[in-house]
Structure formats: C-alpha cells, structure tokens
Amino acid sequence: MPDLTNTAQVVKVNIFGEEYSIRGTDDPEYIQSVADYLNKTMRVIASKNKNMPPIRIAVLAALNLAGELFDEKKNKDTDLSEMKSRAETILGMLDERLSID
C-alpha cells in the first residue's frame, strides 16, 4: 500500500510501446518493475496471439495478473490456517505437559 504521507512523484514507464506517466508515492524503481512485469505479460500474450488488438491483450494480461493475485491470497490464507492449527497443537501439548508436572 502506498505511503500517502510522501510527496507524489511522476515516473515515466513504457508498456506495450506506449509511454505512461505514473504518479505515485512508491519508489520509482518499484513502479518501473511493476510496469515491466505488466509489459512482459502483455508481450507473452501478444506473441501467442499475433492479430489480437492491444485492448484485448491488456484485458487478458489483467486477468492473468488477477489470477496470480487470487492464487497468492489463497496460498497465504492456507498457510495462515495451517500455522494456526500447528500453534494450537503445540499449545495443547504444552498445556498437557505442564498439567502433568
């Protein structure tokens, strides 16, 4: 999440042959790396669909990136649930052990 206390700056990026001026408070290198990732995703889609219009390539790229985001959230939720279960097991073992002594 961007830090809104910092002054916004403009970073020029190139995505799929078009230059965009992105205003944000994030590190310019971070903004550039995000733009590069989107550009790479669009280029991969375009290489497999030679005659597809750029807007459709952009929509497919957005869907791919949204899918990656959902997968990461699902993995995070699964990992958190697993850690919670393990912590409860360990606490149960500790409670049992401490009540024996």
Secondary structure, 3 states (H helix, E strand, C coil): CCCCCCCCEEEEEEECCEEEEEEECCCHHHHHHHHHHHHHHHHHHHHHCCCCCHHHHHHHHHHHHHHHHHHHHHHHHHHHHHHHHHHHHHHHHHHHHHHHC
